[in-house]
Amino acid sequence: MNFIEELLQEAEIREKEYKEEMNKLKADQMLTAVEKIETQMREVIDLAEEEIKLIEEYRKEELDKLEKKRSWLCWQLEQFIRSTGEKTITLPHGQIKLRQGRQKVQVVNMDKFLKVGERYNLLRKIPESYEPNLQAIHQHIKQTGEIPIGVDVIPAETKFSYSLKRGDNNNGKQ
């Protein structure tokens, strides 16, 4: 090998090392850029989560205030219709109503009830057990007016409701 070839070979090796070093340097710089971008992404996510939390708190507080106002107005409407003795009042913006619910029966003393329940056929027979037949008890009370021993009658409640002519028509059941 002559001197020029050796110089060219050394120059090629140096150039190759230089390119390799430059590629590593560029790769490291790119990794640094990726790290900065990911940090910025985390900052955006954190900021957005804080804003979402603030908005959720605002929404909850505002809806609570509005719900209190709505409840107060509904209470006023219920008091008004109860004072009139009417069941339904139709108004320009909707209706307010009072509806009688159903009375309920509740077996409070199973031992006492079992004694009369079988006699009046107020039990459902399930293998290995007895269970009060609440519908049959209801019918028995309705037909005879007699409340079997061990049974309480829970009076029906009158429920207030309203409906709007415009809006979401949620029927405002209270």
FENTAGI-V265549 format. One record per residue. N is the residue number from 1. RES is the residue in one small letter. PSI is psi in radians with two decimals (none if undefined). D_FIRST is the distance of its C-alpha to the first C-alpha in whole Angstrom. Layout:
n = [N | N]
res = [RES | RES]
psi = [PSI | PSI]
d_first = [D_FIRST | D_FIRST]
This chain:
n = [1 | 2 | 3 | 4 | 5 | 6 | 7 | 8 | 9 | 10 | 11 | 12 | 13 | 14 | 15 | 16 | 17 | 18 | 19 | 20 | 21 | 22 | 23 | 24 | 25 | 26 | 27 | 28 | 29 | 30 | 31 | 32 | 33 | 34 | 35 | 36 | 37 | 38 | 39 | 40 | 41 | 42 | 43 | 44 | 45 | 46 | 47 | 48 | 49 | 50 | 51 | 52 | 53 | 54 | 55 | 56 | 57 | 58 | 59 | 60 | 61 | 62 | 63 | 64 | 65 | 66 | 67 | 68 | 69 | 70 | 71 | 72 | 73 | 74 | 75 | 76 | 77 | 78 | 79 | 80 | 81 | 82 | 83 | 84 | 85 | 86 | 87 | 88 | 89 | 90 | 91 | 92 | 93 | 94 | 95 | 96 | 97 | 98 | 99 | 100 | 101 | 102 | 103 | 104 | 105 | 106 | 107 | 108 | 109 | 110 | 111 | 112 | 113 | 114 | 115 | 116 | 117 | 118 | 119 | 120 | 121 | 122 | 123 | 124 | 125 | 126 | 127 | 128 | 129 | 130 | 131 | 132 | 133 | 134 | 135 | 136 | 137 | 138 | 139 | 140 | 141 | 142 | 143 | 144 | 145 | 146 | 147 | 148 | 149 | 150 | 151 | 152 | 153 | 154 | 155 | 156 | 157 | 158 | 159 | 160 | 161 | 162 | 163 | 164 | 165 | 166 | 167 | 168 | 169 | 170 | 171 | 172 | 173 | 174]
res = [m | n | f | i | e | e | l | l | q | e | a | e | i | r | e | k | e | y | k | e | e | m | n | k | l | k | a | d | q | m | l | t | a | v | e | k | i | e | t | q | m | r | e | v | i | d | l | a | e | e | e | i | k | l | i | e | e | y | r | k | e | e | l | d | k | l | e | k | k | r | s | w | l | c | w | q | l | e | q | f | i | r | s | t | g | e | k | t | i | t | l | p | h | g | q | i | k | l | r | q | g | r | q | k | v | q | v | v | n | m | d | k | f | l | k | v | g | e | r | y | n | l | l | r | k | i | p | e | s | y | e | p | n | l | q | a | i | h | q | h | i | k | q | t | g | e | i | p | i | g | v | d | v | i | p | a | e | t | k | f | s | y | s | l | k | r | g | d | n | n | n | g | k | q]
psi = [2.44 | 3.06 | -0.72 | -0.73 | -0.69 | -0.74 | -0.75 | -0.72 | -0.77 | -0.71 | -0.73 | -0.75 | -0.81 | -0.75 | -0.71 | -0.78 | -0.71 | -0.79 | -0.73 | -0.75 | -0.71 | -0.66 | -0.71 | -0.72 | -0.79 | -0.73 | -0.73 | -0.71 | -0.68 | -0.71 | -0.70 | -0.74 | -0.73 | -0.75 | -0.75 | -0.73 | -0.75 | -0.65 | -0.76 | -0.68 | -0.75 | -0.70 | -0.72 | -0.79 | -0.80 | -0.78 | -0.79 | -0.72 | -0.68 | -0.75 | -0.73 | -0.75 | -0.76 | -0.75 | -0.73 | -0.74 | -0.76 | -0.83 | -0.80 | -0.81 | -0.78 | -0.73 | -0.63 | -0.78 | -0.82 | -0.67 | -0.69 | -0.74 | -0.78 | -0.77 | -0.72 | -0.77 | -0.72 | -0.69 | -0.74 | -0.75 | -0.74 | -0.76 | -0.70 | -0.89 | -0.60 | -0.57 | -0.34 | -0.40 | 0.00 | 2.74 | -0.59 | 2.36 | 2.13 | 2.24 | 2.89 | -0.57 | 0.08 | -2.78 | 2.63 | 2.49 | 2.66 | 2.21 | 2.31 | 2.22 | -3.03 | 2.50 | 2.72 | 2.63 | 2.55 | 2.21 | 2.03 | -0.39 | 1.68 | -0.69 | -0.82 | -0.71 | -0.68 | -0.57 | -0.71 | -0.39 | -0.70 | -0.66 | -0.71 | 0.17 | 0.84 | 0.28 | 2.56 | 2.33 | 2.01 | 2.27 | 2.26 | 0.13 | 2.87 | 2.50 | 2.33 | 2.39 | 1.67 | -0.61 | -0.74 | -0.66 | -0.77 | -0.88 | -0.74 | -0.80 | -0.71 | -0.73 | -0.75 | -0.37 | -0.02 | 2.30 | 2.06 | 2.63 | 2.40 | 0.12 | 2.42 | 2.52 | 2.14 | 2.04 | 2.62 | 2.60 | 2.56 | 2.15 | 2.45 | 2.46 | 2.87 | 2.76 | 2.54 | 2.57 | -0.48 | 2.85 | -2.70 | -0.02 | 0.93 | 0.00 | 0.18 | 0.73 | 2.28 | none]
d_first = [0 | 4 | 7 | 8 | 6 | 7 | 10 | 11 | 10 | 13 | 15 | 15 | 16 | 19 | 20 | 21 | 22 | 24 | 26 | 26 | 28 | 30 | 31 | 32 | 34 | 36 | 37 | 38 | 40 | 41 | 43 | 45 | 46 | 47 | 49 | 51 | 52 | 53 | 55 | 57 | 58 | 59 | 61 | 62 | 63 | 65 | 67 | 68 | 69 | 71 | 73 | 74 | 76 | 77 | 78 | 80 | 82 | 83 | 84 | 86 | 88 | 89 | 90 | 92 | 94 | 94 | 95 | 98 | 99 | 99 | 101 | 104 | 105 | 105 | 107 | 109 | 109 | 110 | 113 | 114 | 115 | 116 | 119 | 120 | 121 | 119 | 116 | 114 | 114 | 113 | 111 | 110 | 106 | 107 | 109 | 109 | 111 | 112 | 112 | 114 | 111 | 113 | 114 | 112 | 114 | 112 | 113 | 114 | 116 | 115 | 117 | 120 | 119 | 118 | 122 | 123 | 120 | 120 | 124 | 123 | 120 | 118 | 115 | 112 | 112 | 108 | 108 | 109 | 109 | 111 | 110 | 112 | 112 | 112 | 113 | 116 | 117 | 117 | 119 | 122 | 122 | 122 | 125 | 127 | 126 | 126 | 123 | 122 | 122 | 119 | 118 | 117 | 117 | 115 | 116 | 114 | 112 | 112 | 109 | 108 | 106 | 105 | 104 | 102 | 103 | 99 | 96 | 95 | 98 | 97 | 101 | 101 | 102 | 103]
